């Protein structure tokens, strides 16, 4: 027997709100606590500095996704052709 339950986004949001997890930062901190991961303030500031340097410019919406898909398709095609030999 399969039980199917519809869940609306408001229900999920209310659960997150009840547990004070409405922001991505709060959810990441919660996951770190639950998994037993210990991060120091130095690690957090280092990661923030790294993230500032990861900026990519795009001329139009979807440009980066198009390039990524093209790269993945080429890579996948190359891997398939080498596996048949």
Secondary structure, DSSP 4 states (H G I P E B T S, - for coil): --------HHHHHHHHHHTT--SHHHHHHHHHHHHT----HHHHHHHHHHHHT-----SSTTHHHHHHHHHHHHHHHHHHHHH--
